[in-house]
Amino acid sequence: MAIGRYAPSPTGTLHLGNLRTAVVAWLFARSEGSELRLRWEDLDTTARPEHETGQRRDLTRLGIGFAGDEMRQSDRLRIYQDVIDDLSRAGLTYPCWCSRREIREATAAPHGLRGAYPGTCRSLATTAVRALRESGRPPALRLRADQRELTIVDRLHGPSTGVVDDFVLARGDGTPAYNLVVVVDDAAQGIEEVVRGDDLLGSTARHAYLQRVLGVPEPRWTHVPLVVDSTGARLAKRDGSNGLDHWLAAGGSVASLLAAFGRTLGIAVGPTATIDDLLAGFDPDRIPRQPAALGPTGAELALLP
Ligand code: GLU
């Protein structure tokens, strides 16, 4: 019985990869007799209520139901700030004035840990901090981590070692960062199994580390292979050309999409299916590890060889 969640960012139309991940999250929860909770990750400046409406409609059309109160991150800024303040009081944060370019250049250096913040602002002299404060440029706030890597265990990928660096908790403009809020919110929603796209597998070590720092339970992790387009590129939510409406316009139906999801998830189904058919045939051990690709017509989906 693991409570799951789906946490879309309302920044565009859900593409078929997003929808397939939502179906998988629902299947994991329901196959254990548990429930799926919804969270709107709307701190992105491009989040819009109309995208939320469209995303909700598409999830409903597939038959995905959610339990409990839905959570919206923009309602929770005070809570995130309290967590950040607690970490700061415990000496676990520091301000960082590095620009993206400076970090990119530093992490490209031969001895840098790929993608890890090199710690430039971690032990600045007091005079340097004063000068930077006087510059008026607002600093980001980083976690003072005492570990560089951590291994998590994923249901589909097995053990996976990822970077834990002094990652950003709040941006210079004060917006709390995804890596913080995802951990705070999964704990607040009582989430026991995180099912999401495997583009986020590399961030999971940071989440597991922060869970230990905050003393909240680590959920089970399941990172689902993505859906790519006919050129092999990842689908992007923002262009809106690869969602349910597009599938329908290309001659598909909701039932044919669910069947295509089923086939690419190792579930034996005919040309059409309901979400309950998928549930009846769902076996986590049969989920393929490779991505699925959307065919050129926009209404066909198959596993990549
Ligand atoms: N909000 C993220 C997205 O829409 C998902 C984050 C997560 O599942 O942890 O891609």
Residues whose N, C-alpha, C, O or C-beta is under 5 A from the ligand:
A	BS01	LIG	A7 P8 S9 E41 V182 V195 R196
